[in-house]
Amino acid sequence: MSYVPADLRYTNDHEWVRTESDGTASVGITDHAQKNLGDIVFFELPDVGRNVEAGHSVGTVESVKAASELYSPLTGEVVEVNPDVADEPEMANSEPYDTWLFRIRPKKGASPNGLLDAKAYQKLIAEG
């Protein structure tokens, strides 16, 4: 079974969210997602300054097996993208929970609290 850290929140689309000390939210893909994708070769990430809506596509992840959409878990503004994943997209395979893709400053009232907790996400992937 895939590893699911208890301190993160999760989406049904297999993204994880970590709230940072400055109030932004880091977003990445889960261990379950990277295992299903296989060797990741490319990420298309949203531009800094882009306003994103929860549940809407913001980019893509490509692997040797498939291409999949990346979805924003929160409504807000993209304030940073991880420059390292452009050069080393395979980081998401080896360290999925240490490899954030982009950071969002959530819109007022937007919170990751409505997303799945670790227990609910484990149930989702077990039923998968």
N, CA, C and O atoms as a GROMACS GRO file, in nm:
protein
  512
    1MET      N    1   0.084  -0.119   0.000
    1MET     CA    2   0.000   0.000   0.000
    1MET      C    3   0.088   0.125   0.000
    1MET      O    4   0.199   0.124   0.053
    2SER      N    5   0.038   0.230  -0.060
    2SER     CA    6   0.112   0.355  -0.069
    2SER      C    7   0.121   0.424   0.067
    2SER      O    8   0.032   0.413   0.152
    3TYR      N    9   0.231   0.494   0.085
    3TYR     CA   10   0.254   0.572   0.206
    3TYR      C   11   0.168   0.699   0.201
    3TYR      O   12   0.162   0.765   0.098
    4VAL      N   13   0.102   0.732   0.314
    4VAL     CA   14   0.014   0.849   0.322
    4VAL      C   15   0.045   0.925   0.450
    4VAL      O   16  -0.003   0.886   0.557
    5PRO      N   17   0.124   1.034   0.442
    5PRO     CA   18   0.154   1.112   0.563
    5PRO      C   19   0.029   1.169   0.628
    5PRO      O   20  -0.061   1.218   0.560
    6ALA      N   21   0.024   1.162   0.760
    6ALA     CA   22  -0.094   1.206   0.834
    6ALA      C   23  -0.109   1.358   0.840
    6ALA      O   24  -0.218   1.407   0.867
    7ASP      N   25  -0.001   1.433   0.815
    7ASP     CA   26  -0.007   1.578   0.833
    7ASP      C   27  -0.048   1.654   0.707
    7ASP      O   28  -0.047   1.777   0.706
    8LEU      N   29  -0.083   1.584   0.601
    8LEU     CA   30  -0.122   1.648   0.476
    8LEU      C   31  -0.271   1.630   0.451
    8LEU      O   32  -0.336   1.550   0.517
    9ARG      N   33  -0.324   1.707   0.355
    9ARG     CA   34  -0.459   1.689   0.305
    9ARG      C   35  -0.449   1.641   0.162
    9ARG      O   36  -0.347   1.661   0.096
   10TYR      N   37  -0.554   1.576   0.111
   10TYR     CA   38  -0.550   1.509  -0.018
   10TYR      C   39  -0.675   1.537  -0.100
   10TYR      O   40  -0.781   1.568  -0.046
   11THR      N   41  -0.659   1.526  -0.233
   11THR     CA   42  -0.774   1.539  -0.322
   11THR      C   43  -0.810   1.402  -0.379
   11THR      O   44  -0.731   1.308  -0.372
   12ASN      N   45  -0.930   1.392  -0.433
   12ASN     CA   46  -0.972   1.270  -0.501
   12ASN      C   47  -0.888   1.245  -0.626
   12ASN      O   48  -0.885   1.133  -0.678
   13ASP      N   49  -0.821   1.349  -0.675
   13ASP     CA   50  -0.738   1.340  -0.795
   13ASP      C   51  -0.592   1.311  -0.764
   13ASP      O   52  -0.507   1.317  -0.853
   14HIS      N   53  -0.562   1.280  -0.637
   14HIS     CA   54  -0.429   1.234  -0.593
   14HIS      C   55  -0.323   1.344  -0.585
   14HIS      O   56  -0.205   1.319  -0.607
   15GLU      N   57  -0.367   1.466  -0.553
   15GLU     CA   58  -0.273   1.571  -0.516
   15GLU      C   59  -0.271   1.581  -0.364
   15GLU      O   60  -0.370   1.551  -0.297
   16TRP      N   61  -0.157   1.623  -0.309
   16TRP     CA   62  -0.149   1.649  -0.166
   16TRP      C   63  -0.131   1.800  -0.144
   16TRP      O   64  -0.084   1.872  -0.232
   17VAL      N   65  -0.169   1.845  -0.024
   17VAL     CA   66  -0.159   1.986   0.013
   17VAL      C   67  -0.098   1.997   0.152
   17VAL      O   68  -0.140   1.928   0.245
   18ARG      N   69   0.002   2.084   0.164
   18ARG     CA   70   0.061   2.113   0.294
   18ARG      C   71   0.051   2.263   0.317
   18ARG      O   72   0.095   2.342   0.233
   19THR      N   73  -0.007   2.304   0.430
   19THR     CA   74  -0.014   2.445   0.465
   19THR      C   75   0.120   2.488   0.524
   19THR      O   76   0.168   2.428   0.620
   20GLU      N   77   0.178   2.591   0.465
   20GLU     CA   78   0.309   2.641   0.508
   20GLU      C   79   0.291   2.748   0.616
   20GLU      O   80   0.181   2.800   0.635
   21SER      N   81   0.399   2.782   0.686
   21SER     CA   82   0.392   2.878   0.796
   21SER      C   83   0.352   3.018   0.750
   21SER      O   84   0.300   3.096   0.830
   22ASP      N   85   0.374   3.050   0.622
   22ASP     CA   86   0.337   3.183   0.572
   22ASP      C   87   0.194   3.188   0.519
   22ASP      O   88   0.151   3.290   0.465
   23GLY      N   89   0.119   3.077   0.535
   23GLY     CA   90  -0.020   3.074   0.492
   23GLY      C   91  -0.040   3.023   0.350
   23GLY      O   92  -0.154   3.000   0.308
   24THR      N   93   0.068   3.004   0.275
   24THR     CA   94   0.054   2.946   0.142
   24THR      C   95   0.034   2.796   0.155
   24THR      O   96   0.052   2.737   0.261
   25ALA      N   97  -0.004   2.736   0.044
   25ALA     CA   98  -0.026   2.591   0.040
   25ALA      C   99   0.061   2.531  -0.068
   25ALA      O  100   0.051   2.569  -0.184
   26SER      N  101   0.147   2.436  -0.030
   26SER     CA  102   0.229   2.362  -0.126
   26SER      C  103   0.148   2.246  -0.179
   26SER      O  104   0.072   2.182  -0.105
   27VAL      N  105   0.164   2.218  -0.310
   27VAL     CA  106   0.087   2.113  -0.377
   27VAL      C  107   0.183   2.018  -0.447
   27VAL      O  108   0.279   2.061  -0.512
   28GLY      N  109   0.157   1.888  -0.435
   28GLY     CA  110   0.236   1.788  -0.505
   28GLY      C  111   0.146   1.671  -0.542
   28GLY      O  112   0.025   1.675  -0.521
   29ILE      N  113   0.207   1.566  -0.597
   29ILE     CA  114   0.130   1.446  -0.627
   29ILE      C  115   0.165   1.338  -0.525
   29ILE      O  116   0.276   1.335  -0.472
   30THR      N  117   0.070   1.252  -0.499
   30THR     CA  118   0.086   1.151  -0.395
   30THR      C  119   0.173   1.034  -0.441
   30THR      O  120   0.199   1.015  -0.560
   31ASP      N  121   0.215   0.956  -0.344
   31ASP     CA  122   0.289   0.833  -0.371
   31ASP      C  123   0.206   0.740  -0.459
   31ASP      O  124   0.258   0.679  -0.552
   32HIS      N  125   0.078   0.730  -0.429
   32HIS     CA  126  -0.013   0.647  -0.508
   32HIS      C  127  -0.014   0.694  -0.654
   32HIS      O  128  -0.009   0.611  -0.745
   33ALA      N  129  -0.020   0.824  -0.676
   33ALA     CA  130  -0.023   0.879  -0.812
   33ALA      C  131   0.106   0.846  -0.887
   33ALA      O  132   0.102   0.799  -1.001
   34GLN      N  133   0.220   0.870  -0.822
   34GLN     CA  134   0.346   0.845  -0.893
   34GLN      C  135   0.366   0.697  -0.924
   34GLN      O  136   0.424   0.662  -1.027
   35LYS      N  137   0.318   0.610  -0.834
   35LYS     CA  138   0.330   0.466  -0.861
   35LYS      C  139   0.246   0.426  -0.983
   35LYS      O  140   0.288   0.345  -1.065
   36ASN      N  141   0.126   0.483  -0.993
   36ASN     CA  142   0.040   0.451  -1.106
   36ASN      C  143   0.090   0.510  -1.237
   36ASN      O  144   0.073   0.450  -1.343
   37LEU      N  145   0.153   0.627  -1.230
   37LEU     CA  146   0.205   0.691  -1.350
   37LEU      C  147   0.331   0.621  -1.402
   37LEU      O  148   0.352   0.614  -1.523
   38GLY      N  149   0.413   0.572  -1.314
   38GLY     CA  150   0.542   0.518  -1.355
   38GLY      C  151   0.645   0.630  -1.363
   38GLY      O  152   0.630   0.732  -1.297
   39ASP      N  153   0.748   0.611  -1.443
   39ASP     CA  154   0.858   0.708  -1.450
   39ASP      C  155   0.810   0.841  -1.507
   39ASP      O  156   0.771   0.849  -1.624
   40ILE      N  157   0.813   0.945  -1.424
   40ILE     CA  158   0.769   1.078  -1.464
   40ILE      C  159   0.880   1.146  -1.544
   40ILE      O  160   0.996   1.145  -1.504
   41VAL      N  161   0.842   1.204  -1.658
   41VAL     CA  162   0.941   1.266  -1.746
   41VAL      C  163   0.919   1.416  -1.766
   41VAL      O  164   1.008   1.485  -1.816
   42PHE      N  165   0.801   1.469  -1.729
   42PHE     CA  166   0.774   1.611  -1.755
   42PHE      C  167   0.657   1.661  -1.671
   42PHE      O  168   0.558   1.589  -1.651
   43PHE      N  169   0.668   1.784  -1.622
   43PHE     CA  170   0.557   1.854  -1.559
   43PHE      C  171   0.532   1.984  -1.634
   43PHE      O  172   0.626   2.058  -1.663
   44GLU      N  173   0.407   2.013  -1.665
   44GLU     CA  174   0.367   2.145  -1.710
   44GLU      C  175   0.296   2.208  -1.590
   44GLU      O  176   0.192   2.159  -1.547
   45LEU      N  177   0.354   2.316  -1.537
   45LEU     CA  178   0.302   2.377  -1.416
   45LEU      C  179   0.240   2.512  -1.447
   45LEU      O  180   0.272   2.574  -1.548
   46PRO      N  181   0.150   2.558  -1.359
   46PRO     CA  182   0.086   2.688  -1.384
   46PRO      C  183   0.186   2.803  -1.367
   46PRO      O  184   0.285   2.791  -1.296
   47ASP      N  185   0.157   2.913  -1.433
   47ASP     CA  186   0.243   3.032  -1.422
   47ASP      C  187   0.221   3.102  -1.289
   47ASP      O  188   0.110   3.107  -1.237
   48VAL      N  189   0.329   3.157  -1.236
   48VAL     CA  190   0.320   3.240  -1.116
   48VAL      C  191   0.229   3.359  -1.148
   48VAL      O  192   0.241   3.420  -1.255
   49GLY      N  193   0.140   3.391  -1.056
   49GLY     CA  194   0.046   3.501  -1.076
   49GLY      C  195  -0.089   3.455  -1.129
   49GLY      O  196  -0.185   3.532  -1.130
   50ARG      N  197  -0.097   3.330  -1.173
   50ARG     CA  198  -0.223   3.277  -1.226
   50ARG      C  199  -0.323   3.255  -1.114
   50ARG      O  200  -0.289   3.199  -1.009
   51ASN      N  201  -0.446   3.299  -1.136
   51ASN     CA  202  -0.554   3.269  -1.043
   51ASN      C  203  -0.612   3.133  -1.082
   51ASN      O  204  -0.646   3.109  -1.198
   52VAL      N  205  -0.623   3.045  -0.982
   52VAL     CA  206  -0.670   2.908  -1.006
   52VAL      C  207  -0.794   2.880  -0.924
   52VAL      O  208  -0.817   2.942  -0.819
   53GLU      N  209  -0.873   2.788  -0.973
   53GLU     CA  210  -0.997   2.748  -0.906
   53GLU      C  211  -0.986   2.604  -0.859
   53GLU      O  212  -0.934   2.518  -0.931
   54ALA      N  213  -1.035   2.578  -0.741
   54ALA     CA  214  -1.034   2.442  -0.688
   54ALA      C  215  -1.103   2.347  -0.785
   54ALA      O  216  -1.212   2.375  -0.835
   55GLY      N  217  -1.036   2.235  -0.813
   55GLY     CA  218  -1.093   2.133  -0.900
   55GLY      C  219  -1.069   2.154  -1.047
   55GLY      O  220  -1.104   2.068  -1.128
   56HIS      N  221  -1.009   2.267  -1.085
   56HIS     CA  222  -0.983   2.294  -1.226
   56HIS      C  223  -0.841   2.254  -1.264
   56HIS      O  224  -0.750   2.259  -1.181
   57SER      N  225  -0.823   2.215  -1.389
   57SER     CA  226  -0.692   2.175  -1.439
   57SER      C  227  -0.597   2.295  -1.440
   57SER      O  228  -0.634   2.404  -1.482
   58VAL      N  229  -0.474   2.273  -1.392
   58VAL     CA  230  -0.373   2.379  -1.389
   58VAL      C  231  -0.244   2.338  -1.459
   58VAL      O  232  -0.150   2.416  -1.467
   59GLY      N  233  -0.239   2.214  -1.510
   59GLY     CA  234  -0.118   2.167  -1.574
   59GLY      C  235  -0.128   2.019  -1.604
   59GLY      O  236  -0.235   1.959  -1.596
   60THR      N  237  -0.012   1.962  -1.639
   60THR     CA  238  -0.009   1.819  -1.669
   60THR      C  239   0.117   1.755  -1.611
   60THR      O  240   0.218   1.821  -1.585
   61VAL      N  241   0.106   1.626  -1.592
   61VAL     CA  242   0.222   1.544  -1.556
   61VAL      C  243   0.230   1.434  -1.661
   61VAL      O  244   0.131   1.366  -1.690
   62GLU      N  245   0.350   1.416  -1.717
   62GLU     CA  246   0.368   1.314  -1.819
   62GLU      C  247   0.468   1.210  -1.769
   62GLU      O  248   0.570   1.241  -1.709
   63SER      N  249   0.434   1.085  -1.796
   63SER     CA  250   0.522   0.975  -1.761
   63SER      C  251   0.547   0.892  -1.887
   63SER      O  252   0.492   0.921  -1.993
   64VAL      N  253   0.629   0.791  -1.873
   64VAL     CA  254   0.653   0.704  -1.987
   64VAL      C  255   0.526   0.627  -2.025
   64VAL      O  256   0.516   0.577  -2.138
   65LYS      N  257   0.430   0.616  -1.934
   65LYS     CA  258   0.307   0.541  -1.958
   65LYS      C  259   0.190   0.627  -2.002
   65LYS      O  260   0.106   0.583  -2.081
   66ALA      N  261   0.182   0.752  -1.950
   66ALA     CA  262   0.060   0.830  -1.972
   66ALA      C  263   0.082   0.978  -1.941
   66ALA      O  264   0.184   1.017  -1.883
   67ALA      N  265  -0.014   1.057  -1.979
   67ALA     CA  266  -0.019   1.198  -1.939
   67ALA      C  267  -0.146   1.217  -1.858
   67ALA      O  268  -0.251   1.162  -1.892
   68SER      N  269  -0.136   1.293  -1.750
   68SER     CA  270  -0.252   1.318  -1.664
   68SER      C  271  -0.260   1.466  -1.631
   68SER      O  272  -0.160   1.538  -1.631
   69GLU      N  273  -0.381   1.510  -1.604
   69GLU     CA  274  -0.403   1.648  -1.564
   69GLU      C  275  -0.359   1.667  -1.420
   69GLU      O  276  -0.369   1.576  -1.338
   70LEU      N  277  -0.311   1.788  -1.390
   70LEU     CA  278  -0.291   1.832  -1.252
   70LEU      C  279  -0.405   1.926  -1.219
   70LEU      O  280  -0.441   2.011  -1.301
   71TYR      N  281  -0.463   1.912  -1.102
   71TYR     CA  282  -0.576   1.994  -1.062
   71TYR      C  283  -0.539   2.078  -0.940
   71TYR      O  284  -0.462   2.035  -0.854
   72SER      N  285  -0.596   2.197  -0.934
   72SER     CA  286  -0.572   2.280  -0.817
   72SER      C  287  -0.663   2.232  -0.704
   72SER      O  288  -0.783   2.217  -0.723
   73PRO      N  289  -0.606   2.209  -0.587
   73PRO     CA  290  -0.689   2.167  -0.473
   73PRO      C  291  -0.761   2.283  -0.406
   73PRO      O  292  -0.855   2.263  -0.330
   74LEU      N  293  -0.715   2.406  -0.433
   74LEU     CA  294  -0.770   2.525  -0.368
   74LEU      C  295  -0.790   2.637  -0.469
   74LEU      O  296  -0.726   2.640  -0.574
   75THR      N  297  -0.877   2.729  -0.436
   75THR     CA  298  -0.893   2.852  -0.514
   75THR      C  299  -0.797   2.955  -0.458
   75THR      O  300  -0.789   2.975  -0.337
   76GLY      N  301  -0.724   3.021  -0.547
   76GLY     CA  302  -0.630   3.122  -0.503
   76GLY      C  303  -0.536   3.162  -0.615
   76GLY      O  304  -0.567   3.146  -0.733
   77GLU      N  305  -0.420   3.215  -0.576
   77GLU     CA  306  -0.320   3.261  -0.672
   77GLU      C  307  -0.192   3.178  -0.660
   77GLU      O  308  -0.144   3.153  -0.549
   78VAL      N  309  -0.138   3.137  -0.773
   78VAL     CA  310  -0.010   3.066  -0.775
   78VAL      C  311   0.099   3.168  -0.743
   78VAL      O  312   0.115   3.268  -0.814
   79VAL      N  313   0.174   3.143  -0.636
   79VAL     CA  314   0.277   3.238  -0.594
   79VAL      C  315   0.419   3.187  -0.618
   79VAL      O  316   0.515   3.264  -0.611
   80GLU      N  317   0.432   3.058  -0.647
   80GLU     CA  318   0.565   3.002  -0.670
   80GLU      C  319   0.551   2.867  -0.739
   80GLU      O  320   0.455   2.793  -0.715
   81VAL      N  321   0.647   2.835  -0.826
   81VAL     CA  322   0.657   2.700  -0.882
   81VAL      C  323   0.796   2.648  -0.848
   81VAL      O  324   0.891   2.724  -0.833
   82ASN      N  325   0.806   2.518  -0.837
   82ASN     CA  326   0.932   2.455  -0.800
   82ASN      C  327   1.020   2.443  -0.926
   82ASN      O  328   0.990   2.362  -1.014
   83PRO      N  329   1.127   2.522  -0.936
   83PRO     CA  330   1.210   2.518  -1.056
   83PRO      C  331   1.285   2.386  -1.072
   83PRO      O  332   1.324   2.350  -1.184
   84ASP      N  333   1.306   2.314  -0.964
   84ASP     CA  334   1.382   2.189  -0.971
   84ASP      C  335   1.310   2.080  -1.048
   84ASP      O  336   1.375   1.997  -1.112
   85VAL      N  337   1.176   2.078  -1.044
   85VAL     CA  338   1.104   1.970  -1.111
   85VAL      C  339   1.108   1.985  -1.264
   85VAL      O  340   1.084   1.887  -1.335
   86ALA      N  341   1.136   2.105  -1.314
   86ALA     CA  342   1.152   2.120  -1.459
   86ALA      C  343   1.274   2.043  -1.507
   86ALA      O  344   1.272   1.980  -1.612
   87ASP      N  345   1.381   2.049  -1.428
   87ASP     CA  346   1.505   1.981  -1.465
   87ASP      C  347   1.508   1.835  -1.421
   87ASP      O  348   1.571   1.752  -1.485
   88GLU      N  349   1.439   1.805  -1.311
   88GLU     CA  350   1.441   1.670  -1.256
   88GLU      C  351   1.300   1.623  -1.219
   88GLU      O  352   1.271   1.605  -1.101
   89PRO      N  353   1.214   1.603  -1.318
   89PRO     CA  354   1.076   1.562  -1.286
   89PRO      C  355   1.069   1.429  -1.213
   89PRO      O  356   0.971   1.401  -1.143
   90GLU      N  357   1.172   1.346  -1.227
   90GLU     CA  358   1.173   1.215  -1.160
   90GLU      C  359   1.181   1.228  -1.008
   90GLU      O  360   1.162   1.129  -0.937
   91MET      N  361   1.209   1.349  -0.957
   91MET     CA  362   1.209   1.371  -0.812
   91MET      C  363   1.075   1.329  -0.752
   91MET      O  364   1.070   1.280  -0.639
   92ALA      N  365   0.967   1.348  -0.828
   92ALA     CA  366   0.833   1.313  -0.777
   92ALA      C  367   0.816   1.163  -0.763
   92ALA      O  368   0.728   1.118  -0.689
   93ASN      N  369   0.898   1.084  -0.834
   93ASN     CA  370   0.893   0.940  -0.816
   93ASN      C  371   0.966   0.897  -0.690
   93ASN      O  372   0.917   0.812  -0.616
   94SER      N  373   1.083   0.955  -0.666
   94SER     CA  374   1.164   0.910  -0.553
   94SER      C  375   1.122   0.973  -0.421
   94SER      O  376   1.134   0.909  -0.316
   95GLU      N  377   1.074   1.096  -0.424
   95GLU     CA  378   1.036   1.167  -0.301
   95GLU      C  379   0.904   1.242  -0.322
   95GLU      O  380   0.904   1.365  -0.321
   96PRO      N  381   0.792   1.171  -0.340
   96PRO     CA  382   0.669   1.241  -0.376
   96PRO      C  383   0.621   1.343  -0.272
   96PRO      O  384   0.559   1.443  -0.308
   97TYR      N  385   0.649   1.320  -0.145
   97TYR     CA  386   0.599   1.412  -0.043
   97TYR      C  387   0.700   1.522  -0.007
   97TYR      O  388   0.668   1.614   0.068
   98ASP      N  389   0.820   1.512  -0.061
   98ASP     CA  390   0.918   1.620  -0.046
   98ASP      C  391   0.926   1.705  -0.171
   98ASP      O  392   0.993   1.809  -0.171
   99THR      N  393   0.859   1.664  -0.277
   99THR     CA  394   0.865   1.734  -0.405
   99THR      C  395   0.735   1.810  -0.428
   99THR      O  396   0.638   1.756  -0.481
  100TRP      N  397   0.735   1.937  -0.388
  100TRP     CA  398   0.618   2.021  -0.416
  100TRP      C  399   0.630   2.072  -0.558
  100TRP      O  400   0.740   2.092  -0.609
  101LEU      N  401   0.516   2.094  -0.622
  101LEU     CA  402   0.513   2.139  -0.760
  101LEU      C  403   0.488   2.289  -0.771
  101LEU      O  404   0.556   2.360  -0.845
  102PHE      N  405   0.389   2.336  -0.694
  102PHE     CA  406   0.358   2.479  -0.694
  102PHE      C  407   0.297   2.517  -0.560
  102PHE      O  408   0.251   2.432  -0.484
  103ARG      N  409   0.297   2.648  -0.533
  103ARG     CA  410   0.239   2.700  -0.409
  103ARG      C  411   0.129   2.799  -0.442
  103ARG      O  412   0.142   2.880  -0.534
  104ILE      N  413   0.023   2.791  -0.366
  104ILE     CA  414  -0.094   2.877  -0.384
  104ILE      C  415  -0.113   2.962  -0.259
  104ILE      O  416  -0.098   2.914  -0.147
  105ARG      N  417  -0.146   3.090  -0.280
  105ARG     CA  418  -0.196   3.173  -0.170
  105ARG      C  419  -0.347   3.161  -0.178
  105ARG      O  420  -0.409   3.218  -0.268
  106PRO      N  421  -0.408   3.086  -0.085
  106PRO     CA  422  -0.552   3.063  -0.094
  106PRO      C  423  -0.633   3.193  -0.087
  106PRO      O  424  -0.599   3.286  -0.014
  107LYS      N  425  -0.740   3.196  -0.164
  107LYS     CA  426  -0.834   3.306  -0.160
  107LYS      C  427  -0.897   3.308  -0.021
  107LYS      O  428  -0.911   3.204   0.042
  108LYS      N  429  -0.934   3.426   0.025
  108LYS     CA  430  -0.997   3.436   0.157
  108LYS      C  431  -1.114   3.339   0.166
  108LYS      O  432  -1.202   3.337   0.081
  109GLY      N  433  -1.112   3.258   0.271
  109GLY     CA  434  -1.217   3.160   0.292
  109GLY      C  435  -1.186   3.022   0.236
  109GLY      O  436  -1.251   2.924   0.271
  110ALA      N  437  -1.085   3.014   0.147
  110ALA     CA  438  -1.046   2.884   0.091
  110ALA      C  439  -0.954   2.814   0.191
  110ALA      O  440  -0.859   2.874   0.242
  111SER      N  441  -0.982   2.689   0.219
  111SER     CA  442  -0.905   2.616   0.319
  111SER      C  443  -0.888   2.470   0.277
  111SER      O  444  -0.980   2.412   0.219
  112PRO      N  445  -0.773   2.412   0.307
  112PRO     CA  446  -0.757   2.269   0.278
  112PRO      C  447  -0.834   2.179   0.374
  112PRO      O  448  -0.837   2.057   0.355
  113ASN      N  449  -0.898   2.237   0.475
  113ASN     CA  450  -0.969   2.156   0.573
  113ASN      C  451  -1.083   2.076   0.512
  113ASN      O  452  -1.124   1.974   0.568
  114GLY      N  453  -1.135   2.119   0.398
  114GLY     CA  454  -1.243   2.046   0.332
  114GLY      C  455  -1.194   1.930   0.248
  114GLY      O  456  -1.274   1.851   0.197
  115LEU      N  457  -1.062   1.918   0.234
  115LEU     CA  458  -1.005   1.807   0.157
  115LEU      C  459  -0.997   1.682   0.243
  115LEU      O  460  -1.025   1.685   0.363
  116LEU      N  461  -0.958   1.571   0.182
  116LEU     CA  462  -0.949   1.444   0.253
  116LEU      C  463  -0.834   1.445   0.353
  116LEU      O  464  -0.726   1.496   0.324
  117ASP      N  465  -0.858   1.388   0.470
  117ASP     CA  466  -0.746   1.366   0.562
  117ASP      C  467  -0.681   1.233   0.524
  117ASP      O  468  -0.729   1.163   0.434
  118ALA      N  469  -0.572   1.198   0.591
  118ALA     CA  470  -0.496   1.078   0.554
  118ALA      C  471  -0.582   0.952   0.560
  118ALA      O  472  -0.571   0.866   0.473
  119LYS      N  473  -0.664   0.940   0.662
  119LYS     CA  474  -0.747   0.820   0.676
  119LYS      C  475  -0.847   0.807   0.561
  119LYS      O  476  -0.865   0.699   0.506
  120ALA      N  477  -0.910   0.918   0.525
  120ALA     CA  478  -1.007   0.916   0.414
  120ALA      C  479  -0.937   0.889   0.281
  120ALA      O  480  -0.991   0.820   0.195
  121TYR      N  481  -0.816   0.944   0.264
  121TYR     CA  482  -0.743   0.920   0.140
  121TYR      C  483  -0.699   0.773   0.130
  121TYR      O  484  -0.706   0.714   0.022
  122GLN      N  485  -0.654   0.716   0.241
  122GLN     CA  486  -0.617   0.573   0.240
  122GLN      C  487  -0.737   0.487   0.201
  122GLN      O  488  -0.722   0.390   0.126
  123LYS      N  489  -0.854   0.523   0.250
  123LYS     CA  490  -0.975   0.449   0.215
  123LYS      C  491  -1.003   0.463   0.065
  123LYS      O  492  -1.039   0.365  -0.001
  124LEU      N  493  -0.987   0.584   0.011
  124LEU     CA  494  -1.010   0.608  -0.131
  124LEU      C  495  -0.921   0.521  -0.218
  124LEU      O  496  -0.968   0.457  -0.312
  125ILE      N  497  -0.792   0.518  -0.186
  125ILE     CA  498  -0.700   0.442  -0.272
  125ILE      C  499  -0.714   0.292  -0.251
  125ILE      O  500  -0.684   0.213  -0.341
  126ALA      N  501  -0.759   0.251  -0.133
  126ALA     CA  502  -0.782   0.108  -0.108
  126ALA      C  503  -0.902   0.058  -0.190
  126ALA      O  504  -0.904  -0.056  -0.236
  127GLU      N  505  -1.001   0.145  -0.206
  127GLU     CA  506  -1.122   0.108  -0.282
  127GLU      C  507  -1.097   0.118  -0.432
  127GLU      O  508  -1.164   0.052  -0.512
  128GLY      N  509  -0.997   0.204  -0.470
  128GLY     CA  510  -0.960   0.238  -0.606
  128GLY      C  511  -0.989   0.141  -0.710
  128GLY      O  512  -0.959   0.165  -0.827
   0.00000   0.00000   0.00000
